[in-house]
């Protein structure tokens, strides 16, 4: 499963914002599963849509 949030968190690497491992501590707020932030969630949605079009 994938955890998502609209909050500006830095719990997962990558995405258009290029979150690196050095950024994880900036806004790592979860006590459980790391979540994709809003921008990363959109990146994932567009990537899945592109794959489904093939």
N, CA, C, O and CB atoms as a CASP TS submission, in Angstrom:
PFRMAT TS
TARGET T0000
AUTHOR 0000-0000-0000
METHOD Language model
MODEL 1
PARENT N/A
ATOM      1  N   UNK     1       0.837  -1.180   0.000  1.00  0.00           N
ATOM      2  CA  UNK     1       0.000   0.000   0.000  1.00  0.00           C
ATOM      3  C   UNK     1       0.878   1.238   0.000  1.00  0.00           C
ATOM      4  O   UNK     1       2.079   1.164   0.259  1.00  0.00           O
ATOM      5  CB  UNK     1      -0.950   0.001   1.207  1.00  0.00           C
ATOM      6  N   UNK     2       0.271   2.361  -0.290  1.00  0.00           N
ATOM      7  CA  UNK     2       0.990   3.637  -0.340  1.00  0.00           C
ATOM      8  C   UNK     2       0.296   4.604   0.610  1.00  0.00           C
ATOM      9  O   UNK     2      -0.925   4.756   0.571  1.00  0.00           O
ATOM     10  CB  UNK     2       1.039   4.216  -1.802  1.00  0.00           C
ATOM     11  N   UNK     3       1.060   5.241   1.441  1.00  0.00           N
ATOM     12  CA  UNK     3       0.537   6.268   2.353  1.00  0.00           C
ATOM     13  C   UNK     3       0.734   7.634   1.703  1.00  0.00           C
ATOM     14  O   UNK     3       1.815   7.933   1.194  1.00  0.00           O
ATOM     15  CB  UNK     3       1.249   6.207   3.756  1.00  0.00           C
ATOM     16  N   UNK     4      -0.315   8.467   1.720  1.00  0.00           N
ATOM     17  CA  UNK     4      -0.283   9.791   1.096  1.00  0.00           C
ATOM     18  C   UNK     4      -0.742  10.851   2.093  1.00  0.00           C
ATOM     19  O   UNK     4      -1.506  10.564   3.015  1.00  0.00           O
ATOM     20  CB  UNK     4      -1.171   9.822  -0.170  1.00  0.00           C
ATOM     21  N   UNK     5      -0.270  12.066   1.896  1.00  0.00           N
ATOM     22  CA  UNK     5      -0.752  13.207   2.673  1.00  0.00           C
ATOM     23  C   UNK     5      -0.628  14.464   1.823  1.00  0.00           C
ATOM     24  O   UNK     5       0.232  14.547   0.946  1.00  0.00           O
ATOM     25  CB  UNK     5       0.042  13.357   4.009  1.00  0.00           C
ATOM     26  N   UNK     6      -1.470  15.418   2.079  1.00  0.00           N
ATOM     27  CA  UNK     6      -1.356  16.714   1.429  1.00  0.00           C
ATOM     28  C   UNK     6      -0.372  17.627   2.138  1.00  0.00           C
ATOM     29  O   UNK     6      -0.060  18.718   1.660  1.00  0.00           O
ATOM     30  CB  UNK     6      -2.705  17.376   1.358  1.00  0.00           C
ATOM     31  N   UNK     7       0.116  17.168   3.290  1.00  0.00           N
ATOM     32  CA  UNK     7       1.067  17.963   4.075  1.00  0.00           C
ATOM     33  C   UNK     7       2.434  17.999   3.393  1.00  0.00           C
ATOM     34  O   UNK     7       2.798  17.089   2.649  1.00  0.00           O
ATOM     35  CB  UNK     7       1.200  17.393   5.502  1.00  0.00           C
ATOM     36  N   UNK     8       3.170  19.054   3.660  1.00  0.00           N
ATOM     37  CA  UNK     8       4.494  19.241   3.065  1.00  0.00           C
ATOM     38  C   UNK     8       5.543  18.501   3.895  1.00  0.00           C
ATOM     39  O   UNK     8       6.370  19.115   4.569  1.00  0.00           O
ATOM     40  CB  UNK     8       4.845  20.753   2.964  1.00  0.00           C
ATOM     41  N   UNK     9       5.492  17.164   3.832  1.00  0.00           N
ATOM     42  CA  UNK     9       6.415  16.342   4.614  1.00  0.00           C
ATOM     43  C   UNK     9       7.597  15.890   3.761  1.00  0.00           C
ATOM     44  O   UNK     9       7.550  15.947   2.532  1.00  0.00           O
ATOM     45  CB  UNK     9       5.685  15.122   5.197  1.00  0.00           C
ATOM     46  N   UNK    10       8.645  15.447   4.426  1.00  0.00           N
ATOM     47  CA  UNK    10       9.821  14.885   3.748  1.00  0.00           C
ATOM     48  C   UNK    10      10.089  13.504   4.324  1.00  0.00           C
ATOM     49  O   UNK    10      11.095  13.286   5.000  1.00  0.00           O
ATOM     50  CB  UNK    10      11.078  15.814   3.910  1.00  0.00           C
ATOM     51  N   UNK    11       9.177  12.572   4.051  1.00  0.00           N
ATOM     52  CA  UNK    11       9.272  11.235   4.617  1.00  0.00           C
ATOM     53  C   UNK    11       9.693  10.186   3.594  1.00  0.00           C
ATOM     54  O   UNK    11      10.096   9.085   3.968  1.00  0.00           O
ATOM     55  CB  UNK    11       7.954  10.847   5.222  1.00  0.00           C
ATOM     56  N   UNK    12       9.604  10.516   2.312  1.00  0.00           N
ATOM     57  CA  UNK    12       9.993   9.596   1.235  1.00  0.00           C
ATOM     58  C   UNK    12      10.926  10.318   0.272  1.00  0.00           C
ATOM     59  O   UNK    12      10.779  11.518   0.037  1.00  0.00           O
ATOM     60  CB  UNK    12       8.740   9.049   0.479  1.00  0.00           C
ATOM     61  N   UNK    13      11.870   9.595  -0.274  1.00  0.00           N
ATOM     62  CA  UNK    13      12.848  10.169  -1.200  1.00  0.00           C
ATOM     63  C   UNK    13      12.254  10.354  -2.584  1.00  0.00           C
ATOM     64  O   UNK    13      11.298   9.676  -2.961  1.00  0.00           O
ATOM     65  CB  UNK    13      14.088   9.286  -1.281  1.00  0.00           C
ATOM     66  N   UNK    14      12.837  11.289  -3.344  1.00  0.00           N
ATOM     67  CA  UNK    14      12.535  11.424  -4.758  1.00  0.00           C
ATOM     68  C   UNK    14      11.380  12.348  -5.072  1.00  0.00           C
ATOM     69  O   UNK    14      10.902  13.109  -4.231  1.00  0.00           O
ATOM     70  CB  UNK    14      12.250  10.105  -5.318  1.00  0.00           C
ATOM     71  N   UNK    15      10.948  12.248  -6.332  1.00  0.00           N
ATOM     72  CA  UNK    15       9.879  13.097  -6.829  1.00  0.00           C
ATOM     73  C   UNK    15      10.426  14.351  -7.473  1.00  0.00           C
ATOM     74  O   UNK    15      11.637  14.565  -7.526  1.00  0.00           O
ATOM     75  CB  UNK    15       8.930  13.461  -5.710  1.00  0.00           C
ATOM     76  N   UNK    16       9.516  15.178  -7.963  1.00  0.00           N
ATOM     77  CA  UNK    16       9.904  16.414  -8.649  1.00  0.00           C
ATOM     78  C   UNK    16      10.681  17.352  -7.728  1.00  0.00           C
ATOM     79  O   UNK    16      11.496  18.150  -8.191  1.00  0.00           O
ATOM     80  CB  UNK    16       8.667  17.127  -9.189  1.00  0.00           C
ATOM     81  N   UNK    17      10.426  17.254  -6.432  1.00  0.00           N
ATOM     82  CA  UNK    17      11.127  18.107  -5.472  1.00  0.00           C
ATOM     83  C   UNK    17      12.524  17.596  -5.160  1.00  0.00           C
ATOM     84  O   UNK    17      13.287  18.247  -4.445  1.00  0.00           O
ATOM     85  CB  UNK    17      10.328  18.215  -4.193  1.00  0.00           C
ATOM     86  N   UNK    18      12.856  16.425  -5.700  1.00  0.00           N
ATOM     87  CA  UNK    18      14.179  15.819  -5.518  1.00  0.00           C
ATOM     88  C   UNK    18      14.577  15.736  -4.045  1.00  0.00           C
ATOM     89  O   UNK    18      15.654  16.191  -3.660  1.00  0.00           O
ATOM     90  CB  UNK    18      15.227  16.614  -6.288  1.00  0.00           C
ATOM     91  N   UNK    19      13.712  15.158  -3.234  1.00  0.00           N
ATOM     92  CA  UNK    19      14.017  14.976  -1.814  1.00  0.00           C
ATOM     93  C   UNK    19      15.105  13.919  -1.681  1.00  0.00           C
ATOM     94  O   UNK    19      14.960  12.795  -2.161  1.00  0.00           O
ATOM     95  CB  UNK    19      12.741  14.567  -1.007  1.00  0.00           C
ATOM     96  N   UNK    20      16.182  14.291  -1.030  1.00  0.00           N
ATOM     97  CA  UNK    20      17.321  13.405  -0.816  1.00  0.00           C
ATOM     98  C   UNK    20      17.314  12.895   0.620  1.00  0.00           C
ATOM     99  O   UNK    20      16.566  13.396   1.460  1.00  0.00           O
ATOM    100  CB  UNK    20      18.649  14.130  -1.129  1.00  0.00           C
ATOM    101  N   UNK    21      18.139  11.911   0.892  1.00  0.00           N
ATOM    102  CA  UNK    21      18.186  11.362   2.252  1.00  0.00           C
ATOM    103  C   UNK    21      18.597  12.415   3.277  1.00  0.00           C
ATOM    104  O   UNK    21      18.242  12.308   4.451  1.00  0.00           O
ATOM    105  CB  UNK    21      19.153  10.184   2.309  1.00  0.00           C
ATOM    106  N   UNK    22      19.333  13.419   2.847  1.00  0.00           N
ATOM    107  CA  UNK    22      19.732  14.486   3.771  1.00  0.00           C
ATOM    108  C   UNK    22      18.549  15.386   4.149  1.00  0.00           C
ATOM    109  O   UNK    22      18.630  16.125   5.130  1.00  0.00           O
ATOM    110  CB  UNK    22      20.847  15.330   3.145  1.00  0.00           C
ATOM    111  N   UNK    23      17.449  15.332   3.381  1.00  0.00           N
ATOM    112  CA  UNK    23      16.266  16.156   3.650  1.00  0.00           C
ATOM    113  C   UNK    23      15.237  15.455   4.538  1.00  0.00           C
ATOM    114  O   UNK    23      14.296  16.094   5.009  1.00  0.00           O
ATOM    115  CB  UNK    23      15.615  16.552   2.347  1.00  0.00           C
ATOM    116  N   UNK    24      15.404  14.159   4.770  1.00  0.00           N
ATOM    117  CA  UNK    24      14.371  13.411   5.492  1.00  0.00           C
ATOM    118  C   UNK    24      14.053  14.009   6.859  1.00  0.00           C
ATOM    119  O   UNK    24      12.887  14.048   7.252  1.00  0.00           O
ATOM    120  CB  UNK    24      14.804  11.973   5.662  1.00  0.00           C
ATOM    121  N   UNK    25      15.031  14.463   7.569  1.00  0.00           N
ATOM    122  CA  UNK    25      14.807  15.013   8.904  1.00  0.00           C
ATOM    123  C   UNK    25      14.133  16.369   8.928  1.00  0.00           C
ATOM    124  O   UNK    25      13.672  16.807   9.982  1.00  0.00           O
ATOM    125  CB  UNK    25      16.092  15.114   9.611  1.00  0.00           C
ATOM    126  N   UNK    26      14.065  17.050   7.781  1.00  0.00           N
ATOM    127  CA  UNK    26      13.495  18.401   7.740  1.00  0.00           C
ATOM    128  C   UNK    26      12.048  18.432   8.227  1.00  0.00           C
ATOM    129  O   UNK    26      11.698  19.249   9.079  1.00  0.00           O
ATOM    130  CB  UNK    26      13.570  18.956   6.324  1.00  0.00           C
ATOM    131  N   UNK    27      11.213  17.551   7.696  1.00  0.00           N
ATOM    132  CA  UNK    27       9.790  17.521   8.053  1.00  0.00           C
ATOM    133  C   UNK    27       9.298  16.076   8.108  1.00  0.00           C
ATOM    134  O   UNK    27       8.272  15.741   7.515  1.00  0.00           O
ATOM    135  CB  UNK    27       8.949  18.342   7.037  1.00  0.00           C
ATOM    136  N   UNK    28      10.019  15.240   8.808  1.00  0.00           N
ATOM    137  CA  UNK    28       9.619  13.840   8.998  1.00  0.00           C
ATOM    138  C   UNK    28       8.713  13.802  10.217  1.00  0.00           C
ATOM    139  O   UNK    28       9.191  13.940  11.343  1.00  0.00           O
ATOM    140  CB  UNK    28      10.871  12.881   9.175  1.00  0.00           C
ATOM    141  N   UNK    29       7.402  13.615  10.010  1.00  0.00           N
ATOM    142  CA  UNK    29       6.428  13.764  11.088  1.00  0.00           C
ATOM    143  C   UNK    29       5.739  12.470  11.498  1.00  0.00           C
ATOM    144  O   UNK    29       5.140  12.419  12.572  1.00  0.00           O
ATOM    145  CB  UNK    29       5.400  14.747  10.685  1.00  0.00           C
ATOM    146  N   UNK    30       5.803  11.428  10.682  1.00  0.00           N
ATOM    147  CA  UNK    30       5.048  10.214  10.974  1.00  0.00           C
ATOM    148  C   UNK    30       5.705   9.382  12.063  1.00  0.00           C
ATOM    149  O   UNK    30       6.925   9.394  12.225  1.00  0.00           O
ATOM    150  CB  UNK    30       4.892   9.383   9.719  1.00  0.00           C
ATOM    151  N   UNK    31       4.884   8.669  12.798  1.00  0.00           N
ATOM    152  CA  UNK    31       5.376   7.731  13.805  1.00  0.00           C
ATOM    153  C   UNK    31       5.276   6.298  13.291  1.00  0.00           C
ATOM    154  O   UNK    31       5.685   5.357  13.971  1.00  0.00           O
ATOM    155  CB  UNK    31       4.588   7.885  15.121  1.00  0.00           C
ATOM    156  N   UNK    32       4.730   6.140  12.093  1.00  0.00           N
ATOM    157  CA  UNK    32       4.505   4.796  11.543  1.00  0.00           C
ATOM    158  C   UNK    32       5.048   4.739  10.118  1.00  0.00           C
ATOM    159  O   UNK    32       6.247   4.915   9.903  1.00  0.00           O
ATOM    160  CB  UNK    32       2.986   4.423  11.568  1.00  0.00           C
ATOM    161  N   UNK    33       4.175   4.495   9.150  1.00  0.00           N
ATOM    162  CA  UNK    33       4.596   4.370   7.752  1.00  0.00           C
ATOM    163  C   UNK    33       4.917   5.730   7.154  1.00  0.00           C
ATOM    164  O   UNK    33       4.153   6.676   7.342  1.00  0.00           O
ATOM    165  CB  UNK    33       3.511   3.677   6.924  1.00  0.00           C
ATOM    166  N   UNK    34       6.037   5.851   6.431  1.00  0.00           N
ATOM    167  CA  UNK    34       6.333   7.107   5.742  1.00  0.00           C
ATOM    168  C   UNK    34       5.300   7.373   4.651  1.00  0.00           C
ATOM    169  O   UNK    34       4.772   6.445   4.038  1.00  0.00           O
ATOM    170  CB  UNK    34       7.752   7.073   5.139  1.00  0.00           C
ATOM    171  N   UNK    35       5.021   8.658   4.419  1.00  0.00           N
ATOM    172  CA  UNK    35       3.990   9.061   3.459  1.00  0.00           C
ATOM    173  C   UNK    35       4.599   9.883   2.333  1.00  0.00           C
ATOM    174  O   UNK    35       5.583  10.597   2.526  1.00  0.00           O
ATOM    175  CB  UNK    35       2.880   9.863   4.158  1.00  0.00           C
ATOM    176  N   UNK    36       3.998   9.768   1.158  1.00  0.00           N
ATOM    177  CA  UNK    36       4.324  10.667   0.065  1.00  0.00           C
ATOM    178  C   UNK    36       3.664  12.002   0.357  1.00  0.00           C
ATOM    179  O   UNK    36       2.538  12.041   0.854  1.00  0.00           O
ATOM    180  CB  UNK    36       3.863  10.091  -1.313  1.00  0.00           C
ATOM    181  N   UNK    37       4.352  13.101   0.053  1.00  0.00           N
ATOM    182  CA  UNK    37       3.728  14.411   0.208  1.00  0.00           C
ATOM    183  C   UNK    37       2.819  14.686  -0.993  1.00  0.00           C
ATOM    184  O   UNK    37       2.726  13.859  -1.901  1.00  0.00           O
ATOM    185  CB  UNK    37       4.807  15.526   0.353  1.00  0.00           C
ATOM    186  N   UNK    38       2.160  15.824  -1.002  1.00  0.00           N
ATOM    187  CA  UNK    38       1.211  16.138  -2.067  1.00  0.00           C
ATOM    188  C   UNK    38       1.829  16.099  -3.450  1.00  0.00           C
ATOM    189  O   UNK    38       1.238  15.540  -4.374  1.00  0.00           O
ATOM    190  CB  UNK    38       0.615  17.487  -1.832  1.00  0.00           C
ATOM    191  N   UNK    39       2.996  16.676  -3.610  1.00  0.00           N
ATOM    192  CA  UNK    39       3.667  16.705  -4.920  1.00  0.00           C
ATOM    193  C   UNK    39       4.081  15.302  -5.350  1.00  0.00           C
ATOM    194  O   UNK    39       3.905  14.934  -6.512  1.00  0.00           O
ATOM    195  CB  UNK    39       4.903  17.629  -4.875  1.00  0.00           C
ATOM    196  N   UNK    40       4.624  14.523  -4.434  1.00  0.00           N
ATOM    197  CA  UNK    40       5.023  13.155  -4.756  1.00  0.00           C
ATOM    198  C   UNK    40       3.803  12.307  -5.118  1.00  0.00           C
ATOM    199  O   UNK    40       3.889  11.432  -5.980  1.00  0.00           O
ATOM    200  CB  UNK    40       5.781  12.524  -3.574  1.00  0.00           C
ATOM    201  N   UNK    41       2.671  12.563  -4.465  1.00  0.00           N
ATOM    202  CA  UNK    41       1.439  11.837  -4.774  1.00  0.00           C
ATOM    203  C   UNK    41       0.995  12.117  -6.203  1.00  0.00           C
ATOM    204  O   UNK    41       0.589  11.203  -6.921  1.00  0.00           O
ATOM    205  CB  UNK    41       0.325  12.220  -3.789  1.00  0.00           C
ATOM    206  N   UNK    42       1.072  13.379  -6.617  1.00  0.00           N
ATOM    207  CA  UNK    42       0.738  13.734  -8.001  1.00  0.00           C
ATOM    208  C   UNK    42       1.711  13.098  -8.984  1.00  0.00           C
ATOM    209  O   UNK    42       1.298  12.604 -10.033  1.00  0.00           O
ATOM    210  CB  UNK    42       0.738  15.256  -8.179  1.00  0.00           C
ATOM    211  N   UNK    43       2.991  13.106  -8.655  1.00  0.00           N
ATOM    212  CA  UNK    43       3.992  12.463  -9.513  1.00  0.00           C
ATOM    213  C   UNK    43       3.656  10.993  -9.712  1.00  0.00           C
ATOM    214  O   UNK    43       3.732  10.481 -10.829  1.00  0.00           O
ATOM    215  CB  UNK    43       5.403  12.608  -8.909  1.00  0.00           C
ATOM    216  N   UNK    44       3.285  10.312  -8.632  1.00  0.00           N
ATOM    217  CA  UNK    44       2.929   8.897  -8.706  1.00  0.00           C
ATOM    218  C   UNK    44       1.681   8.697  -9.559  1.00  0.00           C
ATOM    219  O   UNK    44       1.640   7.787 -10.387  1.00  0.00           O
ATOM    220  CB  UNK    44       2.706   8.325  -7.301  1.00  0.00           C
ATOM    221  N   UNK    45       0.668   9.532  -9.368  1.00  0.00           N
ATOM    222  CA  UNK    45      -0.569   9.409 -10.144  1.00  0.00           C
ATOM    223  C   UNK    45      -0.300   9.568 -11.637  1.00  0.00           C
ATOM    224  O   UNK    45      -0.830   8.803 -12.443  1.00  0.00           O
ATOM    225  CB  UNK    45      -1.595  10.452  -9.682  1.00  0.00           C
ATOM    226  N   UNK    46       0.510  10.542 -12.012  1.00  0.00           N
ATOM    227  CA  UNK    46       0.829  10.745 -13.425  1.00  0.00           C
ATOM    228  C   UNK    46       1.662   9.594 -13.980  1.00  0.00           C
ATOM    229  O   UNK    46       1.472   9.196 -15.129  1.00  0.00           O
ATOM    230  CB  UNK    46       1.573  12.065 -13.615  1.00  0.00           C
ATOM    231  N   UNK    47       2.577   9.056 -13.187  1.00  0.00           N
ATOM    232  CA  UNK    47       3.387   7.918 -13.642  1.00  0.00           C
ATOM    233  C   UNK    47       2.516   6.686 -13.868  1.00  0.00           C
ATOM    234  O   UNK    47       2.697   5.971 -14.853  1.00  0.00           O
ATOM    235  CB  UNK    47       4.495   7.601 -12.619  1.00  0.00           C
ATOM    236  N   UNK    48       1.579   6.436 -12.967  1.00  0.00           N
ATOM    237  CA  UNK    48       0.669   5.294 -13.132  1.00  0.00           C
ATOM    238  C   UNK    48      -0.219   5.504 -14.352  1.00  0.00           C
ATOM    239  O   UNK    48      -0.432   4.570 -15.125  1.00  0.00           O
ATOM    240  CB  UNK    48      -0.199   5.093 -11.864  1.00  0.00           C
ATOM    241  N   UNK    49      -0.738   6.712 -14.535  1.00  0.00           N
ATOM    242  CA  UNK    49      -1.580   7.003 -15.699  1.00  0.00           C
ATOM    243  C   UNK    49      -0.813   6.777 -16.997  1.00  0.00           C
ATOM    244  O   UNK    49      -1.355   6.236 -17.962  1.00  0.00           O
ATOM    245  CB  UNK    49      -2.099   8.446 -15.638  1.00  0.00           C
ATOM    246  N   UNK    50       0.439   7.190 -17.014  1.00  0.00           N
ATOM    247  CA  UNK    50       1.267   6.992 -18.208  1.00  0.00           C
ATOM    248  C   UNK    50       1.466   5.504 -18.485  1.00  0.00           C
ATOM    249  O   UNK    50       1.397   5.076 -19.637  1.00  0.00           O
ATOM    250  CB  UNK    50       2.633   7.688 -18.041  1.00  0.00           C
ATOM    251  N   UNK    51       1.708   4.723 -17.456  1.00  0.00           N
ATOM    252  CA  UNK    51       1.874   3.273 -17.629  1.00  0.00           C
ATOM    253  C   UNK    51       0.593   2.622 -18.134  1.00  0.00           C
ATOM    254  O   UNK    51       0.647   1.710 -18.960  1.00  0.00           O
ATOM    255  CB  UNK    51       2.299   2.623 -16.309  1.00  0.00           C
ATOM    256  N   UNK    52      -0.544   3.074 -17.652  1.00  0.00           N
ATOM    257  CA  UNK    52      -1.820   2.489 -18.058  1.00  0.00           C
ATOM    258  C   UNK    52      -2.182   2.826 -19.502  1.00  0.00           C
ATOM    259  O   UNK    52      -2.964   2.108 -20.125  1.00  0.00           O
ATOM    260  CB  UNK    52      -2.920   2.961 -17.134  1.00  0.00           C
ATOM    261  N   UNK    53      -1.626   3.902 -20.035  1.00  0.00           N
ATOM    262  CA  UNK    53      -1.896   4.283 -21.423  1.00  0.00           C
ATOM    263  C   UNK    53      -1.150   3.410 -22.413  1.00  0.00           C
ATOM    264  O   UNK    53      -1.476   3.414 -23.600  1.00  0.00           O
ATOM    265  CB  UNK    53      -1.525   5.731 -21.648  1.00  0.00           C
ATOM    266  N   UNK    54      -0.175   2.675 -21.963  1.00  0.00           N
ATOM    267  CA  UNK    54       0.634   1.843 -22.861  1.00  0.00           C
ATOM    268  C   UNK    54      -0.097   0.597 -23.255  1.00  0.00           C
ATOM    269  O   UNK    54       0.436  -0.218 -24.008  1.00  0.00           O
ATOM    270  CB  UNK    54       1.950   1.476 -22.216  1.00  0.00           C
TER
END
